[in-house]
Amino acid sequence: NSTNVQVKVNPFKHTCQESTLRKDTIIRAKSRWVAEEVKKWVKENQQVGPKELQKNIKDKFKIDLPYMRLFNGKQHALDSIY
């Protein structure tokens, strides 16, 4: 008694909304990762705000991250520096 399994692969690009949103945001970019990435900018200017960090992350990594994730990431960066 054997079982046959057939695997099909879709050769076409996804056109659904969800797959296009993933290009602009990264859910797994947690505040600890953000802290490591923004540490240099925070060392240069402790007064840098989350909005400026958001812009820098967008320019460098081409991703949009929520304001609060950047706020928390900055706090983690400050804690690790001082």
C-alpha positions in Angstrom: 0.0 0.0 0.0 1.7 3.2 -1.2 0.7 6.8 -1.2 1.4 9.1 -4.1 2.1 12.8 -3.6 2.0 15.3 -6.4 3.7 18.6 -5.9 2.8 21.5 -8.1 4.8 24.7 -8.3 3.3 28.0 -9.4 5.8 29.5 -12.0 4.0 32.9 -12.0 4.8 35.9 -9.8 2.4 36.6 -7.0 0.1 39.6 -7.6 -1.8 39.6 -4.4 -1.7 42.7 -2.2 0.0 40.8 0.8 3.1 39.8 -1.2 3.7 43.4 -2.3 3.3 44.7 1.2 6.1 42.4 2.5 8.6 44.3 0.3 8.0 47.5 2.3 7.7 46.2 5.8 9.6 43.6 7.8 7.7 42.0 10.7 10.8 40.3 12.1 12.8 43.5 12.4 12.4 43.7 16.1 13.5 46.6 18.3 16.7 44.8 19.3 17.7 44.5 15.6 16.7 48.2 15.2 18.9 49.0 18.2 22.0 47.5 16.6 21.3 49.3 13.3 20.7 52.7 14.7 23.4 52.6 17.4 25.9 54.5 15.2 23.4 57.2 14.4 22.4 57.5 18.1 26.1 57.8 19.1 26.6 60.6 16.7 23.5 62.4 17.9 21.6 61.4 21.0 18.8 63.8 20.2 17.9 62.0 16.9 14.3 61.2 16.8 12.4 58.1 15.7 11.1 59.9 12.6 14.7 60.6 11.4 15.7 57.0 12.3 12.7 55.8 10.3 13.9 57.8 7.3 17.5 56.5 7.7 16.3 52.9 7.9 14.0 53.4 4.9 17.0 54.8 2.9 19.4 52.1 3.9 17.2 49.0 4.0 14.2 50.0 1.8 11.8 49.0 4.6 9.1 50.9 6.6 9.1 50.2 10.3 6.5 51.4 12.8 7.3 54.5 14.8 7.2 52.7 18.1 9.6 50.0 17.0 12.1 52.7 16.2 11.4 54.5 19.5 12.0 51.3 21.4 15.0 50.5 19.3 16.5 53.9 20.1 16.0 53.3 23.8 17.7 49.9 23.6 20.6 51.5 21.7 20.9 54.2 24.3 20.9 51.6 27.1 23.6 49.6 25.4 25.8 52.7 24.8 25.5 54.1 28.3 
